[in-house]
Amino acid sequence: MTYQSITPERRAAFGRKLRAWYRLNARDLPWRGTRDPYHILVSELMLQQTQVSLVIPKYAEFLSRFPTLEAVAQSRPARVREAWSGLGYYARARNLQLLARTIVRDRAPSAIPEHPDALRKLPGIGAYTAGAVASFAYERRAPLVDTNVARVLTRVFAPTVNPRTHSGHKITWEIARAVLPRTGATTYVHNQALMELGALVCTARSLGCPTCPVRSVCDSYPQ
């Protein structure tokens, strides 16, 4: 099954079950308690290819040293890299500072844009990060697909699709758009829930079907 054959009834049931599960099982992560776009951007960059347990202490430490986007823009690159120490992939820190300097230079007031298309124009921002910042900071109705989300969506709606291929990647994003709720506020919970389900239940090592809240609408679960 692909996004083209997802019925409205199935889409509604998937979203309803997913969001109900999330409200009961969501982890208490520090970046989920804010709508500050800068804080969310920092968390999303840190979480790329890095375990949550490593990010949590570094997230708080980094924001204490650089409480605003302007602080990052005005700092020496060595200080930003030092604050990023332990997370690896230091290109993310360089991109964050380049982004900060771009925004501080070009935008008045200095503000991270709301729309995914505008976010994509900033240095180091890909489709996922643009969707995440738009959704989690501004509650825009924006899809997002990371590794966890891709795994969940393809297992549920298109188990024969490989999201690592070019065509599979495209289909996965199309599914993500197709199952979005109607409003941005609900999309916020929906996107968080998709990521959480992929991290805790529908993992790379295990399907986790016995405890999965959406198994009744999943094509990978033997009905």
C-alpha positions in Angstrom: 0.0 0.0 0.0 1.2 3.5 -0.7 0.0 7.0 0.3 -2.5 7.0 -2.7 -4.6 4.2 -1.2 -4.7 5.3 2.4 -8.4 5.8 3.2 -9.6 8.7 5.3 -10.9 6.2 7.8 -7.6 4.5 8.2 -5.7 7.7 8.3 -8.0 9.0 11.1 -7.7 5.7 13.1 -3.9 5.7 12.8 -3.6 9.3 14.0 -6.1 8.9 16.8 -4.4 5.7 18.2 -0.9 7.2 17.7 -1.6 10.4 19.6 -3.5 8.7 22.4 -0.5 6.4 23.0 1.9 9.3 22.9 0.0 11.3 25.6 0.3 8.4 27.9 3.9 7.3 27.1 5.9 10.3 25.9 9.3 10.7 27.6 9.9 13.9 29.5 12.6 15.5 27.3 13.7 19.1 28.0 13.1 20.4 24.4 9.5 19.2 24.6 8.8 21.8 27.2 9.5 24.8 25.0 8.3 26.5 21.8 11.4 28.6 21.5 12.6 28.1 17.9 16.3 28.6 18.8 16.1 26.0 21.6 14.3 23.5 19.3 16.8 24.1 16.5 19.7 23.4 18.9 18.0 20.2 20.1 17.3 19.0 16.6 20.9 19.6 15.4 22.3 17.8 18.4 19.9 14.8 18.0 21.2 14.1 14.5 23.1 10.8 14.8 23.5 11.2 18.5 21.8 9.3 21.3 19.2 11.2 23.4 21.0 10.3 26.7 24.1 12.1 25.4 22.2 15.1 24.2 20.2 15.9 27.3 23.2 17.3 29.4 24.9 18.9 26.5 21.7 20.7 25.5 21.3 22.4 28.8 25.0 23.2 29.0 25.1 24.7 25.5 22.1 26.9 26.1 23.5 28.2 29.3 26.6 29.3 27.4 24.8 30.5 24.4 21.3 31.6 25.5 20.4 33.3 22.2 21.0 33.0 18.5 22.9 36.3 18.7 25.3 34.8 21.3 26.2 32.0 18.9 26.6 34.4 16.0 28.9 36.7 18.0 31.1 34.0 19.6 34.4 32.7 18.4 34.1 29.4 16.4 36.4 27.7 18.9 34.0 28.4 21.8 31.1 27.0 19.9 33.0 23.8 19.0 34.1 23.5 22.6 30.5 23.7 23.8 29.7 21.0 21.3 32.4 18.7 22.6 31.3 15.1 23.2 28.6 15.1 20.6 30.8 14.6 17.5 29.9 15.6 13.9 31.2 19.1 14.5 29.9 20.2 11.1 26.6 20.7 12.9 28.2 23.2 15.2 29.8 25.1 12.3 26.4 25.1 10.5 24.6 26.4 13.5 27.0 29.3 13.8 26.9 30.0 10.1 23.1 29.9 10.3 23.1 32.3 13.3 25.3 34.8 11.6 23.2 34.6 8.4 20.0 35.3 10.4 21.5 38.1 12.5 22.9 39.7 9.4 19.9 39.3 7.1 16.7 39.3 9.2 15.3 42.2 11.2 14.4 41.4 13.9 16.7 38.4 14.1 14.3 35.5 14.0 14.3 32.0 12.8 11.6 31.7 10.1 8.4 29.8 10.5 7.8 28.2 7.1 9.7 25.0 6.1 10.6 26.5 2.7 12.3 29.5 4.3 14.1 27.3 6.8 15.5 25.2 4.0 17.3 28.2 2.6 19.4 28.5 5.8 22.8 26.9 6.0 22.8 23.3 7.2 19.0 22.9 7.3 17.6 19.9 5.5 14.0 18.9 4.9 13.6 17.0 8.3 15.0 19.9 10.4 12.9 22.4 8.6 9.8 20.4 9.2 10.8 19.8 12.9 11.4 23.5 13.7 8.2 24.6 11.8 6.1 22.0 13.6 7.6 22.0 17.1 8.4 25.8 17.4 5.6 27.3 15.4 3.0 24.5 15.3 2.9 24.8 11.5 1.2 21.9 9.6 4.5 20.5 8.3 5.6 16.9 7.7 8.9 15.5 8.8 10.7 12.3 8.2 13.7 11.0 10.1 14.9 7.4 10.4 12.4 6.6 13.1 9.5 8.2 11.3 10.4 6.5 8.0 10.5 3.1 9.7 7.1 3.6 11.3 5.4 4.9 8.2 6.7 2.3 5.8 6.0 -0.6 8.1 2.5 0.6 8.7 1.5 1.8 5.2 4.1 0.5 2.7 6.1 -2.5 4.0 7.5 -3.3 0.5 9.0 0.2 0.2 12.7 0.8 1.2 12.9 4.4 2.5 16.7 4.3 1.9 16.3 4.4 -1.9 15.5 7.5 -3.8 12.0 6.4 -4.8 11.3 5.0 -1.3 12.4 8.2 0.3 10.0 10.2 -1.9 7.1 7.8 -1.1 7.8 8.0 2.6 7.6 11.8 2.5 4.4 11.5 0.5 2.9 9.2 3.2 4.0 11.6 5.9 2.1 14.5 4.2 -0.9 12.3 3.5 -1.4 11.3 7.2 -0.9 14.8 8.7 -3.7 16.0 10.9 -5.7 19.1 9.7 -4.3 21.6 12.2 -0.8 22.6 13.2 -1.4 22.1 17.0 -2.5 18.5 16.4 0.4 18.0 13.9 2.8 18.9 16.7 1.6 16.0 18.8 1.4 13.7 15.7 5.0 14.4 14.7 6.3 13.9 18.2 4.3 10.7 18.5 5.7 9.3 15.2 9.3 9.9 16.4 8.5 8.4 19.8 6.9 5.3 18.5 9.9 4.7 16.3 12.3 5.2 19.2 10.5 3.2 21.8 8.3 0.5 20.1 8.7 0.2 16.4 12.5 0.1 16.5 15.2 -1.0 14.1 15.8 -4.2 16.2 12.2 -5.1 16.9 8.8 -4.5 15.4 7.3 -4.4 18.9 3.9 -5.4 17.6 2.4 -6.7 20.8 2.6 -3.3 22.5 2.2 -1.1 19.4 -0.9 1.2 19.5 -1.4 1.2 15.7 -1.0 -2.5 15.0 -4.7 -2.8 14.1 -4.1 -0.5 11.1 -0.6 -1.8 10.2 0.2 -3.7 7.1 3.2 -5.4 8.8 1.1 -6.9 11.6 -0.6 -10.2 10.8 -4.3 -9.5 11.4 
